[in-house]
Amino acid sequence: MRLLLVEDDTMIGESVHAGLQQDGFAVDWVQDGRAAELALETNAYDTLLLDLGLPRKTGLDVLAALRRRGDSIPVLILTARDAVADRVKGLDAGADDYLVKPFDLEELSARVRALLRRKSGRADPVLQVGGLSINPATHEVTLDGKSISLSAREFALINALAARPGVVYSRAQLEEKLYGWGQEVESNTVEVYVHSLRRKLGPNLIQNVRGVGYMVPKQP
Ligand code: CA
């Protein structure tokens, strides 16, 4: 899953960026409101983490513009402890959740997972598709009850596909979910991971849709 982090405080930005990557998210980080808008226009993100006090354009303005143009991306705002009025304004402007600084990285990760769950219309934190079971919090994967060991990128790929069974993703869309800026995308990377996932999870779980991309069917 790919996240956009908008935070002008370098120390917070660096630690959140590193922590979320550690948790298996692809994360892009920008430090002002205009850079955030440019990033949102040019990339597809699964969640936006938005500081409100930002140079060049405030987080509230970024959020309002986003919702005005009908973008339904989940938004979690990051605010200061004393800024109750800002949190209220943020939620009323279309944010889905907020966290008060300083916050715990584990809590941030958990809230992002909750937003991703809600976005895909699920309540169960564990993804189940046929005999496959994926826990996005612990990264545990089982197939017919048997534990399967996956690399971080293999996990990211099957997690993205299984979160929306029946939805076809192009190779480029999947690459976007696996890599943030500055991370070199190897050629044929999606094919390579699909191949190794099929070896570990069986040949039928990930299906090719010719000329379009890949999907996990609703009933594999
Ligand atoms: Ca700020």
py3Dmol code that shows the C-alpha trace and the ligand (Angstrom):
import py3Dmol

protein = """\
ATOM      1  CA  MET A   1       0.000   0.000   0.000  1.00  0.00           C
ATOM      2  CA  ARG A   2       1.322   3.434  -0.900  1.00  0.00           C
ATOM      3  CA  LEU A   3       0.997   6.390   1.430  1.00  0.00           C
ATOM      4  CA  LEU A   4       1.662  10.107   1.068  1.00  0.00           C
ATOM      5  CA  LEU A   5       3.065  11.757   4.171  1.00  0.00           C
ATOM      6  CA  VAL A   6       2.816  15.562   4.318  1.00  0.00           C
ATOM      7  CA  GLU A   7       4.817  16.924   7.244  1.00  0.00           C
ATOM      8  CA  ASP A   8       7.120  19.952   7.373  1.00  0.00           C
ATOM      9  CA  ASP A   9       8.776  19.012  10.666  1.00  0.00           C
ATOM     10  CA  THR A  10      11.902  17.170   9.504  1.00  0.00           C
ATOM     11  CA  MET A  11      12.365  15.091  12.637  1.00  0.00           C
ATOM     12  CA  ILE A  12       8.773  13.857  12.703  1.00  0.00           C
ATOM     13  CA  GLY A  13       8.793  13.351   8.926  1.00  0.00           C
ATOM     14  CA  GLU A  14      11.958  11.277   8.978  1.00  0.00           C
ATOM     15  CA  SER A  15      10.846   9.017  11.793  1.00  0.00           C
ATOM     16  CA  VAL A  16       7.334   8.492  10.417  1.00  0.00           C
ATOM     17  CA  HIS A  17       8.704   7.865   6.910  1.00  0.00           C
ATOM     18  CA  ALA A  18      11.194   5.287   8.200  1.00  0.00           C
ATOM     19  CA  GLY A  19       8.723   3.671  10.606  1.00  0.00           C
ATOM     20  CA  LEU A  20       5.976   3.176   8.036  1.00  0.00           C
ATOM     21  CA  GLN A  21       8.449   1.777   5.502  1.00  0.00           C
ATOM     22  CA  GLN A  22       9.585  -0.626   8.187  1.00  0.00           C
ATOM     23  CA  ASP A  23       5.957  -1.714   8.516  1.00  0.00           C
ATOM     24  CA  GLY A  24       5.876  -2.560   4.808  1.00  0.00           C
ATOM     25  CA  PHE A  25       4.208   0.563   3.360  1.00  0.00           C
ATOM     26  CA  ALA A  26       5.589   2.391   0.338  1.00  0.00           C
ATOM     27  CA  VAL A  27       5.790   5.985   1.579  1.00  0.00           C
ATOM     28  CA  ASP A  28       6.392   9.285  -0.228  1.00  0.00           C
ATOM     29  CA  TRP A  29       7.147  12.290   1.947  1.00  0.00           C
ATOM     30  CA  VAL A  30       6.643  15.965   1.039  1.00  0.00           C
ATOM     31  CA  GLN A  31       7.044  19.014   3.268  1.00  0.00           C
ATOM     32  CA  ASP A  32       4.604  21.636   2.001  1.00  0.00           C
ATOM     33  CA  GLY A  33       1.036  21.947   0.763  1.00  0.00           C
ATOM     34  CA  ARG A  34       1.804  22.600  -2.885  1.00  0.00           C
ATOM     35  CA  ALA A  35       4.173  19.648  -3.118  1.00  0.00           C
ATOM     36  CA  ALA A  36       1.385  17.562  -1.581  1.00  0.00           C
ATOM     37  CA  GLU A  37      -1.057  18.642  -4.288  1.00  0.00           C
ATOM     38  CA  LEU A  38       1.453  17.882  -7.031  1.00  0.00           C
ATOM     39  CA  ALA A  39       2.128  14.430  -5.559  1.00  0.00           C
ATOM     40  CA  LEU A  40      -1.610  13.711  -5.277  1.00  0.00           C
ATOM     41  CA  GLU A  41      -2.112  14.706  -8.909  1.00  0.00           C
ATOM     42  CA  THR A  42       0.678  12.500 -10.217  1.00  0.00           C
ATOM     43  CA  ASN A  43       0.448   9.364  -8.063  1.00  0.00           C
ATOM     44  CA  ALA A  44      -2.257   7.034  -6.774  1.00  0.00           C
ATOM     45  CA  TYR A  45      -2.126   6.777  -2.977  1.00  0.00           C
ATOM     46  CA  ASP A  46      -4.048   4.499  -0.639  1.00  0.00           C
ATOM     47  CA  THR A  47      -3.963   6.910   2.307  1.00  0.00           C
ATOM     48  CA  LEU A  48      -2.923  10.518   2.972  1.00  0.00           C
ATOM     49  CA  LEU A  49      -1.241  11.488   6.268  1.00  0.00           C
ATOM     50  CA  LEU A  50      -1.636  15.226   6.531  1.00  0.00           C
ATOM     51  CA  ASP A  51      -0.119  17.768   8.888  1.00  0.00           C
ATOM     52  CA  LEU A  52      -2.277  20.910   9.060  1.00  0.00           C
ATOM     53  CA  GLY A  53       0.275  23.676   9.683  1.00  0.00           C
ATOM     54  CA  LEU A  54       2.253  23.612   6.427  1.00  0.00           C
ATOM     55  CA  PRO A  55       4.207  26.108   4.322  1.00  0.00           C
ATOM     56  CA  ARG A  56       2.807  27.339   0.971  1.00  0.00           C
ATOM     57  CA  LYS A  57      -0.669  25.869   1.468  1.00  0.00           C
ATOM     58  CA  THR A  58      -2.281  24.681   4.700  1.00  0.00           C
ATOM     59  CA  GLY A  59      -3.323  21.100   5.237  1.00  0.00           C
ATOM     60  CA  LEU A  60      -6.940  22.229   5.574  1.00  0.00           C
ATOM     61  CA  ASP A  61      -6.788  23.888   2.136  1.00  0.00           C
ATOM     62  CA  VAL A  62      -5.205  20.792   0.602  1.00  0.00           C
ATOM     63  CA  LEU A  63      -7.927  18.639   2.151  1.00  0.00           C
ATOM     64  CA  ALA A  64     -10.773  20.918   1.103  1.00  0.00           C
ATOM     65  CA  ALA A  65      -9.536  21.015  -2.513  1.00  0.00           C
ATOM     66  CA  LEU A  66      -9.166  17.241  -2.535  1.00  0.00           C
ATOM     67  CA  ARG A  67     -12.737  16.637  -1.396  1.00  0.00           C
ATOM     68  CA  ARG A  68     -14.109  19.360  -3.705  1.00  0.00           C
ATOM     69  CA  ARG A  69     -12.812  17.459  -6.691  1.00  0.00           C
ATOM     70  CA  GLY A  70     -14.422  14.258  -5.420  1.00  0.00           C
ATOM     71  CA  ASP A  71     -11.292  12.426  -4.290  1.00  0.00           C
ATOM     72  CA  SER A  72     -12.291   9.893  -1.615  1.00  0.00           C
ATOM     73  CA  ILE A  73      -8.793   8.878  -0.483  1.00  0.00           C
ATOM     74  CA  PRO A  74      -8.702   8.139   3.283  1.00  0.00           C
ATOM     75  CA  VAL A  75      -7.130  11.088   5.123  1.00  0.00           C
ATOM     76  CA  LEU A  76      -5.608  11.014   8.593  1.00  0.00           C
ATOM     77  CA  ILE A  77      -4.638  14.392   9.996  1.00  0.00           C
ATOM     78  CA  LEU A  78      -1.660  14.924  12.283  1.00  0.00           C
ATOM     79  CA  THR A  79      -2.168  17.804  14.696  1.00  0.00           C
ATOM     80  CA  ALA A  80      -0.790  19.465  17.801  1.00  0.00           C
ATOM     81  CA  ARG A  81      -2.228  18.640  21.203  1.00  0.00           C
ATOM     82  CA  ASP A  82      -3.765  22.063  21.832  1.00  0.00           C
ATOM     83  CA  ALA A  83      -5.341  22.390  18.386  1.00  0.00           C
ATOM     84  CA  VAL A  84      -8.849  21.090  19.112  1.00  0.00           C
ATOM     85  CA  ALA A  85     -10.436  23.625  16.754  1.00  0.00           C
ATOM     86  CA  ASP A  86      -8.122  22.464  13.937  1.00  0.00           C
ATOM     87  CA  ARG A  87      -9.030  18.834  14.497  1.00  0.00           C
ATOM     88  CA  VAL A  88     -12.724  19.686  14.360  1.00  0.00           C
ATOM     89  CA  LYS A  89     -12.201  21.725  11.180  1.00  0.00           C
ATOM     90  CA  GLY A  90     -10.156  18.908   9.679  1.00  0.00           C
ATOM     91  CA  LEU A  91     -12.792  16.274  10.353  1.00  0.00           C
ATOM     92  CA  ASP A  92     -15.536  18.565   9.072  1.00  0.00           C
ATOM     93  CA  ALA A  93     -13.464  19.266   5.950  1.00  0.00           C
ATOM     94  CA  GLY A  94     -13.467  15.559   5.117  1.00  0.00           C
ATOM     95  CA  ALA A  95     -10.699  13.919   7.141  1.00  0.00           C
ATOM     96  CA  ASP A  96     -11.430  10.371   8.329  1.00  0.00           C
ATOM     97  CA  ASP A  97      -9.337  10.285  11.478  1.00  0.00           C
ATOM     98  CA  TYR A  98      -6.678  12.212  13.355  1.00  0.00           C
ATOM     99  CA  LEU A  99      -3.683  11.638  15.593  1.00  0.00           C
ATOM    100  CA  VAL A 100      -2.307  14.096  18.141  1.00  0.00           C
ATOM    101  CA  LYS A 101       1.462  14.728  18.147  1.00  0.00           C
ATOM    102  CA  PRO A 102       3.557  13.281  19.603  1.00  0.00           C
ATOM    103  CA  PHE A 103       2.107   9.931  18.628  1.00  0.00           C
ATOM    104  CA  ASP A 104       3.249   6.374  18.725  1.00  0.00           C
ATOM    105  CA  LEU A 105       4.309   4.886  15.387  1.00  0.00           C
ATOM    106  CA  GLU A 106       2.559   1.613  16.176  1.00  0.00           C
ATOM    107  CA  GLU A 107      -0.688   3.485  16.703  1.00  0.00           C
ATOM    108  CA  LEU A 108      -0.218   5.374  13.431  1.00  0.00           C
ATOM    109  CA  SER A 109       0.326   2.092  11.561  1.00  0.00           C
ATOM    110  CA  ALA A 110      -2.751   0.564  13.187  1.00  0.00           C
ATOM    111  CA  ARG A 111      -4.890   3.575  12.267  1.00  0.00           C
ATOM    112  CA  VAL A 112      -3.673   3.412   8.664  1.00  0.00           C
ATOM    113  CA  ARG A 113      -4.618  -0.269   8.522  1.00  0.00           C
ATOM    114  CA  ALA A 114      -8.060   0.584   9.943  1.00  0.00           C
ATOM    115  CA  LEU A 115      -8.554   3.252   7.254  1.00  0.00           C
ATOM    116  CA  LEU A 116      -7.473   0.846   4.509  1.00  0.00           C
ATOM    117  CA  ARG A 117      -9.910  -1.724   5.856  1.00  0.00           C
ATOM    118  CA  ARG A 118     -12.794   0.705   5.854  1.00  0.00           C
ATOM    119  CA  LYS A 119     -11.869   1.911   2.371  1.00  0.00           C
ATOM    120  CA  SER A 120     -12.221  -1.628   1.045  1.00  0.00           C
ATOM    121  CA  GLY A 121     -15.473  -2.152   2.982  1.00  0.00           C
ATOM    122  CA  ARG A 122     -14.163  -4.735   5.422  1.00  0.00           C
ATOM    123  CA  ALA A 123     -14.567  -5.012   9.169  1.00  0.00           C
ATOM    124  CA  ASP A 124     -12.494  -8.155   9.705  1.00  0.00           C
ATOM    125  CA  PRO A 125      -8.826  -7.175  10.197  1.00  0.00           C
ATOM    126  CA  VAL A 126      -7.682 -10.478   8.647  1.00  0.00           C
ATOM    127  CA  LEU A 127      -8.047 -10.816   4.876  1.00  0.00           C
ATOM    128  CA  GLN A 128      -9.571 -14.121   3.794  1.00  0.00           C
ATOM    129  CA  VAL A 129      -9.704 -15.211   0.186  1.00  0.00           C
ATOM    130  CA  GLY A 130     -10.479 -18.888  -0.298  1.00  0.00           C
ATOM    131  CA  GLY A 131      -7.920 -20.796   1.793  1.00  0.00           C
ATOM    132  CA  LEU A 132      -5.610 -17.792   1.975  1.00  0.00           C
ATOM    133  CA  SER A 133      -5.496 -15.731   5.133  1.00  0.00           C
ATOM    134  CA  ILE A 134      -3.449 -12.506   5.447  1.00  0.00           C
ATOM    135  CA  ASN A 135      -2.927 -10.484   8.603  1.00  0.00           C
ATOM    136  CA  PRO A 136      -1.827  -6.950   7.602  1.00  0.00           C
ATOM    137  CA  ALA A 137      -0.837  -6.120  11.192  1.00  0.00           C
ATOM    138  CA  THR A 138       1.462  -9.061  11.845  1.00  0.00           C
ATOM    139  CA  HIS A 139       2.274  -9.915   8.199  1.00  0.00           C
ATOM    140  CA  GLU A 140       1.317 -13.528   8.931  1.00  0.00           C
ATOM    141  CA  VAL A 141       0.113 -15.455   5.904  1.00  0.00           C
ATOM    142  CA  THR A 142      -1.439 -18.901   5.949  1.00  0.00           C
ATOM    143  CA  LEU A 143      -2.722 -21.087   3.166  1.00  0.00           C
ATOM    144  CA  ASP A 144      -5.207 -23.784   4.248  1.00  0.00           C
ATOM    145  CA  GLY A 145      -3.988 -23.243   7.798  1.00  0.00           C
ATOM    146  CA  LYS A 146      -0.330 -23.698   6.880  1.00  0.00           C
ATOM    147  CA  SER A 147       2.054 -20.819   7.594  1.00  0.00           C
ATOM    148  CA  ILE A 148       3.715 -19.341   4.477  1.00  0.00           C
ATOM    149  CA  SER A 149       6.893 -17.267   4.618  1.00  0.00           C
ATOM    150  CA  LEU A 150       6.941 -14.279   2.250  1.00  0.00           C
ATOM    151  CA  SER A 151       9.459 -11.507   1.593  1.00  0.00           C
ATOM    152  CA  ALA A 152       8.376  -7.925   2.355  1.00  0.00           C
ATOM    153  CA  ARG A 153       7.629  -7.181  -1.319  1.00  0.00           C
ATOM    154  CA  GLU A 154       5.848 -10.480  -1.901  1.00  0.00           C
ATOM    155  CA  PHE A 155       3.713  -9.649   1.124  1.00  0.00           C
ATOM    156  CA  ALA A 156       3.008  -6.123  -0.134  1.00  0.00           C
ATOM    157  CA  LEU A 157       1.922  -7.476  -3.520  1.00  0.00           C
ATOM    158  CA  ILE A 158      -0.432 -10.214  -2.295  1.00  0.00           C
ATOM    159  CA  ASN A 159      -1.784  -7.872   0.398  1.00  0.00           C
ATOM    160  CA  ALA A 160      -2.667  -5.263  -2.231  1.00  0.00           C
ATOM    161  CA  LEU A 161      -4.321  -7.796  -4.560  1.00  0.00           C
ATOM    162  CA  ALA A 162      -6.191  -9.706  -1.850  1.00  0.00           C
ATOM    163  CA  ALA A 163      -7.530  -6.494  -0.282  1.00  0.00           C
ATOM    164  CA  ARG A 164      -9.710  -6.041  -3.385  1.00  0.00           C
ATOM    165  CA  PRO A 165     -10.597  -9.482  -4.772  1.00  0.00           C
ATOM    166  CA  GLY A 166     -11.946  -9.320  -8.290  1.00  0.00           C
ATOM    167  CA  VAL A 167     -10.282  -5.970  -9.001  1.00  0.00           C
ATOM    168  CA  VAL A 168      -7.716  -6.025 -11.811  1.00  0.00           C
ATOM    169  CA  TYR A 169      -4.541  -4.017 -11.258  1.00  0.00           C
ATOM    170  CA  SER A 170      -2.148  -3.077 -14.044  1.00  0.00           C
ATOM    171  CA  ARG A 171       1.554  -3.692 -13.626  1.00  0.00           C
ATOM    172  CA  ALA A 172       2.129   0.052 -13.199  1.00  0.00           C
ATOM    173  CA  GLN A 173      -0.528   0.287 -10.482  1.00  0.00           C
ATOM    174  CA  LEU A 174       1.063  -2.581  -8.607  1.00  0.00           C
ATOM    175  CA  GLU A 175       4.536  -1.058  -8.946  1.00  0.00           C
ATOM    176  CA  GLU A 176       3.107   2.114  -7.396  1.00  0.00           C
ATOM    177  CA  LYS A 177       1.933   0.118  -4.405  1.00  0.00           C
ATOM    178  CA  LEU A 178       5.319  -1.521  -3.925  1.00  0.00           C
ATOM    179  CA  TYR A 179       7.712   1.385  -4.342  1.00  0.00           C
ATOM    180  CA  GLY A 180       7.961   4.907  -2.991  1.00  0.00           C
ATOM    181  CA  TRP A 181      10.065   7.650  -4.553  1.00  0.00           C
ATOM    182  CA  GLY A 182      13.767   7.031  -4.619  1.00  0.00           C
ATOM    183  CA  GLN A 183      13.339   3.289  -4.538  1.00  0.00           C
ATOM    184  CA  GLU A 184      14.662   1.736  -7.689  1.00  0.00           C
ATOM    185  CA  VAL A 185      12.047  -0.350  -9.497  1.00  0.00           C
ATOM    186  CA  GLU A 186      13.753  -3.359 -11.070  1.00  0.00           C
ATOM    187  CA  SER A 187      12.471  -4.319 -14.514  1.00  0.00           C
ATOM    188  CA  ASN A 188       9.822  -7.063 -14.625  1.00  0.00           C
ATOM    189  CA  THR A 189       9.575  -6.691 -10.872  1.00  0.00           C
ATOM    190  CA  VAL A 190       5.851  -7.431 -10.656  1.00  0.00           C
ATOM    191  CA  GLU A 191       6.213 -10.522 -12.879  1.00  0.00           C
ATOM    192  CA  VAL A 192       9.062 -11.762 -10.703  1.00  0.00           C
ATOM    193  CA  TYR A 193       7.027 -11.420  -7.496  1.00  0.00           C
ATOM    194  CA  VAL A 194       3.909 -12.919  -9.075  1.00  0.00           C
ATOM    195  CA  HIS A 195       6.009 -15.881 -10.151  1.00  0.00           C
ATOM    196  CA  SER A 196       7.423 -16.462  -6.664  1.00  0.00           C
ATOM    197  CA  LEU A 197       3.997 -15.968  -5.047  1.00  0.00           C
ATOM    198  CA  ARG A 198       2.505 -18.590  -7.367  1.00  0.00           C
ATOM    199  CA  ARG A 199       5.268 -20.957  -6.380  1.00  0.00           C
ATOM    200  CA  LYS A 200       4.436 -20.450  -2.685  1.00  0.00           C
ATOM    201  CA  LEU A 201       0.643 -20.041  -2.841  1.00  0.00           C
ATOM    202  CA  GLY A 202      -0.293 -22.230  -5.791  1.00  0.00           C
ATOM    203  CA  PRO A 203      -0.765 -21.384  -9.469  1.00  0.00           C
ATOM    204  CA  ASN A 204      -4.407 -20.251  -9.379  1.00  0.00           C
ATOM    205  CA  LEU A 205      -4.549 -17.591  -6.707  1.00  0.00           C
ATOM    206  CA  ILE A 206      -3.156 -14.737  -8.812  1.00  0.00           C
ATOM    207  CA  GLN A 207      -4.722 -14.605 -12.251  1.00  0.00           C
ATOM    208  CA  ASN A 208      -3.472 -12.850 -15.360  1.00  0.00           C
ATOM    209  CA  VAL A 209      -6.030 -10.770 -17.167  1.00  0.00           C
ATOM    210  CA  ARG A 210      -4.553 -10.566 -20.635  1.00  0.00           C
ATOM    211  CA  GLY A 211      -3.466  -7.113 -21.676  1.00  0.00           C
ATOM    212  CA  VAL A 212      -4.778  -5.581 -18.444  1.00  0.00           C
ATOM    213  CA  GLY A 213      -2.993  -6.930 -15.401  1.00  0.00           C
ATOM    214  CA  TYR A 214      -3.438  -9.169 -12.396  1.00  0.00           C
ATOM    215  CA  MET A 215      -6.123 -10.004  -9.885  1.00  0.00           C
ATOM    216  CA  VAL A 216      -7.026 -12.327  -7.056  1.00  0.00           C
ATOM    217  CA  PRO A 217     -10.464 -13.711  -7.951  1.00  0.00           C
ATOM    218  CA  LYS A 218     -13.263 -13.477  -5.396  1.00  0.00           C
ATOM    219  CA  GLN A 219     -13.465 -17.257  -5.201  1.00  0.00           C
ATOM    220  CA  PRO A 220     -10.116 -18.739  -6.176  1.00  0.00           C
TER     221      PRO A 220
END
"""
ligand_1 = """\
1
CA
Ca 3.614 21.623 10.651
"""
view = py3Dmol.view(width=600, height=400)
view.addModel(protein, "pdb")
view.setStyle({"model": 0}, {"cartoon": {"style": "trace"}})
view.addModel(ligand_1, "xyz")
view.setStyle({"model": 1}, {"stick": {}})
view.zoomTo()
view.show()
